[in-house]
Amino acid sequence: MQELIIFLIFAGALGYLGNRIYQSFAQKKAGCGKGCGCATDASVSVKPTEK
């Protein structure tokens, strides 16, 4: 029983690390990379209002 619990914890840790590695190599979305929500696509970006 103890071996099963240790195996499940180890498998979960490997899955977590595998997901982190995959996310680091996955294609990034457009923007500056700071998480501020800016976008390089003109159709997505917010246009300033005229005064």
N, C-alpha and C positions, 0 to 999 in steps of 0.2 A: 504494500500500500504506500509506503514511504517513497519507493522508487517511482511510482506513478505520479505522486505529487511533485517530486523534484523534476521529473521529465516534463510535466505540464508547465511548470515555472520556467524551465530552460527553453521550451518550445515557444512560450509566450515572449520571452526576452529576445529570442532569435527573430521572431516575427516582427517585433517592434523595431529592432535594429534594421531588418530588411526593409521595412516600410520607410524608415528615415533615410536610408541610402537611396531608395527608389525616388523619394520626393526630392532629394538633392540633385538628382540627374534628370528629373522630369522637366519638360518644357515649361518655362516660366511664362506667366501672363504679362502683357504689356504694362508698362508703367515705370516709375523710377525705382522701385524696389524697396522703398521705405515704408510701405504699407499705408500711405496717406490717401490712397484712392484715386490718384491722378492717372490719366490714361493717355496714350499716344494717338489713339484713334479719334478723329474729329467727331465722328457720329456718337461717341460715348461721352466725350468731355462736355462739361457744362459751359454754356455760352453766357457771357456777362450780359446783364440787362442794360438797356439804354436808359439814360437819365434825361 
